[in-house]
């Protein structure tokens, strides 16, 4: 169907799962921090920023992985 190998599919699934997991942890950190206090606190802000950065990095890594996996398959008709 897509021409992907089992290993490529496994990497795609792992990348998607990593983004979902980091997003879930980010949501938990934000909910917990908001439960502690809604007032601005520098350390709580740093914790939220770190959790958000983890999501950003996971999404960027997933995007790069997708490019490495899918681009050769998509470009194959023009390169052959």
ZAMARGU-4260 file (C-alpha; in steps of 0.2 Angstrom, whole numbers, plus 5000, padded with zeros to 4 digits):
<rodrens>
0) 5000/5000/5000 | 5013/5013/5005 | 5029/5004/5001 | 5035/5006/5019 | 5045/4992/5027
5) 5039/4985/5044 | 5054/4994/5052 | 5049/5010/5044 | 5031/5008/5051 | 5038/5004/5068
10) 5048/5020/5068 | 5033/5030/5062 | 5022/5023/5076 | 5035/5026/5089 | 5037/5044/5084
15) 5019/5047/5085 | 5018/5039/5102 | 5032/5049/5108 | 5023/5065/5103 | 5007/5059/5112
20) 5016/5054/5127 | 5026/5071/5129 | 5009/5080/5126 | 5001/5070/5140 | 5015/5074/5152
25) 5015/5092/5147 | 4996/5093/5150 | 4999/5084/5167 | 5012/5097/5172 | 5002/5112/5167
30) 4986/5105/5176 | 4997/5101/5192 | 5005/5118/5192 | 4988/5127/5190 | 4981/5117/5204
35) 4996/5123/5215 | 4994/5141/5211 | 4987/5152/5197 | 4998/5166/5202 | 5014/5169/5192
40) 5029/5160/5199 | 5045/5159/5190 | 5049/5141/5194 | 5032/5135/5189 | 5034/5145/5173
45) 5050/5136/5170 | 5043/5119/5173 | 5029/5123/5161 | 5041/5129/5148 | 5052/5113/5150
50) 5037/5102/5147 | 5031/5112/5132 | 5049/5112/5125 | 5049/5093/5127 | 5033/5092/5116
55) 5041/5104/5103 | 5057/5093/5102 | 5047/5077/5101 | 5036/5085/5087 | 5052/5091/5078
60) 5060/5074/5079 | 5045/5066/5072 | 5044/5078/5058 | 5062/5074/5053 | 5060/5056/5055
65) 5044/5057/5044 | 5054/5067/5031 | 5068/5054/5031 | 5056/5039/5029 | 5043/5046/5017
70) 5052/5058/5006 | 5062/5044/4997 | 5046/5034/4994 | 5037/5050/4987 | 5051/5055/4976
75) 5055/5038/4969 | 5044/5040/4954 | 5054/5055/4949 | 5071/5048/4953 | 5069/5032/4944
</rodrens>
